[in-house]
Amino acid sequence: MSLVDRHVGFVHALRGAGLPVSLAEGLDAARALSVIDLADRESLRAAYAATLVKRPSYRPGFDVLFDLWFPRTVTGIPKNPEKANETTPINELRDHLANLLQQSSDAEMREFAQAMVERFGRQPAGPGRQNWFSYSVLRALSPETLISRLLKGKTGLEEKTARNNVTTNIKRFEEAVAEDVRRRIAEDSGVERIAKSSVRPPLDQLDFLRVTKADLARLRREVYPLARRLAARLIIKHKHGRRGRLDFRKTVRASISTGGVPMDPRFKPPRPHKPELVILCDTSDSVSSFAHFTLLLTYALREQFTKVRAFGFVDTVDEITRFFEPGADVVDALTRLATEADMSRFGRTNYGAALEKFTERYGEAIGPKTSLLILGDARSNYQPPALDTLKRLTSKARHAYWLNPEPKAQWDTGDSIATPYASVIKMYECRNIVQLTDFIEEIA
């Protein structure tokens, strides 16, 4: 494969993994290659990163794909064949790994990892299936079980420092093993095939319906700036959306220049009011991951507004504002909400019943200064949608928006009643941070 083919394939793989790389940026990267030493792999990595990576969250995926398209080495005779010799006792290999976990260079760690993948990584597999695995290497050497040996006799600060060092080096070893396994699979099956399954989407493109707890911790850092921007947008929209009362004196004074005809009416400045926010979110199991995200968004918004009321529902509704008081820990709030809130009687989502119960119990929460934000997938288990109830709620609110975590292509399939609801309230597809950002920009 020529360098041009490799460059084109690499850029295509980045796009396939969700990294936004334009044609112009691909050309910039190609021009950057003409001014560096192509034999210096890290300079090559830096040139590509400088021209193609826009955000820190894109870097992990970029590095995985770079290592696939521009591997450190190719399969061949190991530099130190004795380390990969299958006659070497496993206890000696573990002793050598223990030494590396105390102190080693990146080159030494990678060399040992490659030798261990060569010895333990290949496993029997059927035709057309991958036969290189990380787990078999880690199971054979069990690096985690070496920690107690390496910390023996150490106490206090010395023990803490040594533990951090060993833990960091174990991670280095695991990453080196994973990198070499991916390289060998790419050699066997083709780099394009393994590239598609090796990289998770960037954080801002993770589907809210499929996020993990670890992802939520990372998303929290993204949500807070967006919450501040959403608050600012609603305040601006509120100010631009109304004028003050007519200023009769200024209007008459201005009409002198037009012969007494009030061509240019003047108004008094509107009294400043911060908008109130009411959040109504689906917390059912069918959207559990999205529910965790929406509650995280609720927590962030709670700190940006002087008055926010939040309500959760499944087939009935309960106010959950009390769980998100300023200064409360978000993890504790989510735990309390799961155990104390009354949002379900039968455990099956019923939007119509929830809207009617909300109107009955909390209808006064929505008024002319209120922005209403509904978050859910609009799947109501074939129950009546209560569209008239939703119309009354939205007519009372100053602004009303619905964020739906499902792709538009799935709206109105099965028990979805997205379009009927969208005829009453502005509904936006909101499956990831990118779409949430677009929504905030659009409502300005």
C-alpha positions in Angstrom: 0.0 0.0 0.0 1.5 3.4 -1.1 1.6 6.4 1.3 -1.1 8.1 -0.7 -3.4 5.1 -0.4 -2.6 4.8 3.3 -3.3 8.5 3.8 -6.7 8.3 2.0 -7.7 5.2 3.9 -6.7 6.8 7.2 -8.8 10.0 6.6 -11.7 7.8 5.5 -11.5 5.7 8.6 -11.5 8.9 10.8 -14.7 10.1 9.1 -16.2 6.6 9.6 -15.4 6.8 13.3 -17.3 10.1 13.6 -14.4 12.5 13.6 -15.3 15.6 11.4 -12.6 15.8 8.8 -13.2 18.0 5.8 -11.7 17.7 2.4 -9.6 20.8 3.0 -8.3 19.4 6.3 -7.3 16.2 4.5 -5.3 18.3 2.0 -3.8 20.3 4.9 -2.6 17.0 6.4 -1.1 15.9 3.1 0.8 19.1 2.8 2.1 18.8 6.3 3.6 15.4 5.4 5.9 17.2 2.9 7.7 19.1 5.7 8.3 16.4 8.2 10.6 13.4 8.5 8.3 10.5 7.4 10.6 8.1 9.1 9.9 9.7 12.5 6.6 8.0 13.4 5.8 10.4 16.3 6.3 13.4 14.0 3.9 11.8 11.6 1.4 11.3 14.3 1.8 15.0 15.5 1.4 16.3 11.9 -1.9 14.4 11.4 -3.2 15.3 14.9 -2.4 19.0 14.4 -4.4 19.1 11.1 -7.2 16.7 11.7 -8.1 16.6 15.4 -10.3 19.4 16.5 -11.2 18.5 20.1 -9.4 16.6 22.9 -12.2 14.1 23.1 -11.4 13.0 19.5 -7.8 12.2 20.3 -8.2 8.6 21.8 -10.1 7.4 18.6 -7.5 9.2 16.4 -4.6 7.4 18.2 -6.2 4.0 17.8 -6.7 4.5 14.1 -3.3 5.9 13.6 -1.7 2.9 15.2 -3.7 0.7 12.8 -2.9 2.5 9.6 0.7 3.3 10.6 1.8 0.4 12.9 5.0 0.5 14.9 6.0 -2.8 13.4 4.8 -5.7 11.4 4.7 -9.4 12.4 8.0 -11.1 11.9 10.9 -12.5 14.0 10.8 -10.9 17.5 13.8 -8.8 18.5 14.4 -11.1 21.5 13.2 -14.5 20.5 14.0 -16.0 23.9 11.2 -13.9 25.5 8.6 -15.4 23.2 10.0 -18.9 23.4 7.2 -21.2 24.5 9.6 -23.2 26.7 10.1 -20.2 29.1 8.3 -21.0 32.3 5.3 -18.7 33.1 6.7 -17.8 36.5 9.8 -16.3 34.8 7.6 -14.3 32.4 5.7 -13.0 35.4 8.9 -12.1 37.2 10.0 -10.2 34.1 6.6 -8.4 33.9 6.9 -7.5 37.6 10.3 -5.8 36.9 8.7 -3.9 34.0 5.8 -2.7 36.2 8.3 -1.1 38.6 10.3 0.7 35.9 10.5 0.4 32.1 10.6 2.5 29.0 7.7 2.5 26.5 9.9 0.5 24.0 10.6 -2.2 26.6 6.9 -2.5 27.6 5.8 -2.7 24.0 8.5 -5.3 23.1 7.4 -7.5 25.9 3.7 -7.1 25.1 4.3 -8.1 21.5 6.2 -11.2 22.6 3.4 -12.2 25.0 0.8 -11.7 22.3 2.8 -13.9 20.0 2.9 -16.6 22.7 -0.6 -16.4 24.3 -2.7 -14.2 22.1 -3.6 -16.6 19.3 -6.7 -18.7 20.1 -8.6 -21.3 17.9 -11.4 -19.7 15.9 -13.7 -20.7 13.1 -13.2 -19.6 9.5 -13.5 -15.9 8.9 -13.4 -15.1 12.6 -10.6 -13.3 14.5 -8.1 -15.5 16.4 -6.1 -12.9 18.3 -7.3 -11.8 21.8 -6.1 -9.6 24.6 -7.9 -11.5 27.4 -5.9 -14.7 26.9 -2.6 -12.7 27.4 -3.8 -11.0 30.5 -5.3 -14.2 31.9 -2.0 -16.0 31.5 0.1 -13.3 33.1 -2.4 -11.8 35.6 -0.7 -8.5 36.1 -3.2 -7.4 38.7 -2.1 -10.2 41.0 1.5 -8.8 41.0 0.5 -5.7 42.9 0.7 -7.2 46.4 4.1 -8.6 45.7 5.4 -5.3 44.4 4.0 -3.4 47.4 5.3 -5.8 50.0 7.1 -4.1 52.9 6.0 -0.6 51.8 3.8 1.6 54.0 2.4 5.1 54.1 3.3 7.5 51.3 5.9 5.1 49.9 3.1 2.5 49.5 0.7 5.0 47.9 3.3 6.2 45.4 4.4 2.7 44.5 0.7 1.6 44.0 0.0 4.5 41.7 3.2 3.7 39.7 2.3 0.0 39.4 -1.3 0.7 38.5 -0.2 3.1 35.8 2.3 0.6 34.4 -0.3 -2.2 34.3 -2.5 0.1 32.2 0.4 0.7 29.9 0.9 -3.0 29.5 -2.7 -3.6 28.8 -2.8 -0.9 26.2 0.3 -2.2 24.6 -1.2 -5.7 24.4 -4.5 -4.3 22.9 -2.6 -2.3 20.3 -0.6 -5.3 19.2 -3.7 -7.5 19.1 -5.4 -5.0 16.9 -2.4 -4.8 14.6 -2.3 -8.6 14.1 -6.1 -8.7 13.5 -5.6 -5.9 10.9 -2.9 -7.9 9.2 -5.1 -11.0 9.1 -8.5 -9.5 8.2 -7.6 -6.1 6.7 -7.2 -2.7 8.4 -10.5 -1.4 7.1 -12.5 -4.2 8.8 -10.9 -3.9 12.3 -11.0 -0.1 12.1 -14.8 -0.1 12.1 -15.0 -2.0 15.3 -12.0 -0.6 17.2 -13.1 2.9 17.9 -16.1 4.1 19.8 -17.8 7.4 18.6 -16.4 10.6 20.1 -17.9 11.7 23.4 -20.1 14.4 21.7 -21.5 11.8 19.3 -22.3 9.0 21.8 -26.0 8.0 21.6 -27.8 9.0 24.8 -29.7 5.7 24.7 -26.5 3.7 24.8 -24.3 5.5 27.2 -22.7 3.7 30.1 -22.1 5.0 33.7 -18.5 5.7 32.8 -19.7 7.8 29.8 -22.1 9.7 32.0 -19.2 10.8 34.2 -17.5 12.2 31.1 -20.7 13.7 29.8 -21.1 15.7 33.0 -18.2 17.9 31.9 -19.9 18.6 28.6 -23.3 19.2 30.0 -22.5 22.1 32.4 -21.3 24.5 29.7 -24.3 23.6 27.6 -26.7 24.3 30.5 -25.2 27.8 30.9 -25.7 28.4 27.2 -29.3 27.1 27.2 -30.0 29.4 30.2 -28.5 32.4 28.3 -30.5 31.6 25.1 -33.8 31.4 27.0 -33.1 34.7 28.7 -32.2 36.4 25.4 -35.3 34.9 23.7 -37.4 36.1 26.6 -36.1 39.6 26.3 -36.4 39.7 22.5 -39.9 38.1 22.6 -41.7 41.1 24.3 -41.7 44.9 24.4 -42.5 47.2 27.2 -45.6 49.3 27.5 -46.1 52.3 25.1 -44.2 55.4 26.3 -46.8 58.1 25.3 -44.6 61.1 26.0 -41.7 59.9 24.0 -44.0 58.9 21.2 -45.6 62.3 21.0 -42.2 64.0 21.2 -40.9 61.8 18.3 -44.0 62.6 16.2 -43.1 66.3 16.0 -40.6 65.5 13.2 -43.5 63.9 11.2 -46.1 66.6 11.6 -47.7 65.0 14.7 -48.2 61.7 13.1 -46.9 58.9 15.5 -44.9 57.0 12.8 -42.3 55.8 15.3 -43.9 54.6 18.5 -41.6 54.4 21.5 -41.9 51.8 24.3 -40.7 51.7 27.8 -38.0 49.1 28.5 -39.5 45.8 29.7 -39.0 44.9 33.3 -36.2 42.4 33.5 -37.4 38.9 34.3 -35.5 35.7 34.3 -37.5 33.0 32.6 -38.8 30.1 34.7 -38.1 26.6 33.6 -40.2 23.5 34.0 -38.7 20.2 33.0 -40.8 17.1 32.4 -38.8 13.9 31.8 -39.5 10.3 31.0 -37.6 8.1 33.5 -38.8 4.7 32.4 -36.6 1.7 31.9 -36.9 1.8 28.1 -35.0 5.0 28.1 -32.9 4.4 31.2 -29.6 5.7 29.8 -31.3 8.7 28.3 -33.1 9.3 31.6 -29.8 9.4 33.5 -28.6 11.9 31.0 -31.7 14.1 31.3 -31.5 14.0 35.0 -27.9 15.1 34.7 -29.0 17.9 32.4 -31.7 18.8 35.0 -29.1 19.0 37.7 -27.0 21.3 35.6 -29.9 23.6 34.7 -31.0 23.7 38.3 -27.8 25.6 39.0 -28.3 28.1 36.2 -31.8 29.3 36.9 -33.3 31.0 39.9 -36.5 29.0 39.5 -36.6 25.5 38.1 -39.2 22.8 38.7 -38.4 19.3 37.5 -40.9 16.4 37.2 -40.3 12.8 36.4 -42.8 10.3 35.1 -43.5 6.8 33.9 -47.2 6.3 34.1 -47.7 8.9 36.8 -45.8 12.0 37.7 -43.9 13.3 40.7 -42.0 16.5 41.3 -38.3 15.7 41.7 -37.0 19.3 42.2 -36.2 18.5 45.8 -33.5 16.1 44.8 -31.6 18.7 42.8 -31.1 21.5 45.3 -28.0 23.7 44.7 -24.9 22.1 46.2 -26.4 18.6 46.3 -24.2 15.7 45.0 -25.6 14.6 41.7 -24.9 10.9 42.4 -26.7 11.1 45.7 -29.6 12.9 44.0 -30.0 10.1 41.4 -29.8 7.4 44.1 -32.5 9.2 46.2 -34.7 9.8 43.2 -34.7 6.1 42.3 -35.8 5.0 45.8 -38.0 7.9 47.0 -39.8 9.4 43.9 -43.3 8.2 43.0 -43.3 8.0 39.2 -44.7 4.6 38.4 -47.7 2.5 39.4 -47.7 -0.2 36.8 -44.2 0.3 35.3 -45.3 0.9 31.8 -44.9 4.3 30.2 -48.1 6.2 29.6 -47.5 9.8 28.4 -51.2 10.6 28.3 -51.8 9.6 31.9 -48.7 11.4 33.0 -49.7 14.6 31.2 -53.1 14.6 32.7 -51.8 13.9 36.2 -49.2 16.7 35.8 -52.0 19.1 34.8 -54.2 18.0 37.7 -51.5 18.2 40.3 -49.0 20.7 39.0 -50.7 22.7 36.3 -50.0 26.0 38.1 -46.2 25.5 37.5 -46.6 26.7 33.9 -47.4 30.3 33.3 -46.6 33.1 30.8 -43.0 33.4 31.9 -42.4 29.6 31.8 -40.2 27.7 29.3 -41.4 24.1 29.2 -38.9 21.3 28.3 -40.1 17.8 27.8 -37.6 14.9 27.4 -38.7 11.5 26.2 -39.1 9.1 23.3 -42.9 9.6 22.9 -43.6 5.8 23.1 -46.7 5.4 25.2 -47.5 1.7 25.0 -50.5 2.3 22.7 -52.2 4.4 25.3 -54.2 7.6 24.5 -51.8 10.6 24.0 -53.9 13.3 25.7 -53.1 15.8 22.9 -55.7 18.3 24.2 -53.9 18.3 27.6 -50.6 19.0 26.0 -52.1 21.8 23.9 -53.4 23.5 27.1 -50.0 23.2 28.7 -48.0 24.6 25.7 -50.5 27.4 25.2 -49.9 28.6 28.8 -46.1 28.4 28.5 -44.0 31.2 26.9 -41.9 28.6 25.1 -42.2 24.8 24.8 -39.8 22.3 23.4 -39.5 18.5 23.3 -36.2 16.6 23.0 -36.6 13.1 21.6 -33.6 10.7 21.9 -34.8 8.4 19.0 -33.7 8.9 15.4 -36.4 10.6 13.3 -36.6 7.5 11.1 -38.0 5.6 14.1 -40.6 8.2 15.0 -44.2 6.8 14.5 -43.0 3.2 14.4 -44.4 0.7 16.9 -46.0 2.5 19.8 -44.4 5.9 19.0 -46.7 8.8 18.7 -44.0 11.4 18.0 -45.7 13.1 15.0 -49.0 13.8 16.8 -47.1 15.3 19.7 -44.8 17.2 17.3 -47.9 18.8 15.8 -48.5 20.5 19.2 -45.0 21.2 20.4 -41.7 21.7 18.6 -40.0 18.3 18.8 -36.2 18.0 18.2 -34.2 14.8 17.6 -31.6 14.9 20.4 -29.5 11.7 20.5 -26.1 13.2 21.4 -24.2 16.3 22.6 -23.9 17.6 19.0 -27.6 17.6 18.5 -28.2 19.1 21.9 -25.8 21.9 21.0 -27.6 22.4 17.6 -30.9 22.7 19.5 -29.5 25.3 21.8 -28.2 27.3 18.9 -31.4 27.0 17.0 -33.7 28.4 19.6 -31.8 31.7 19.8 
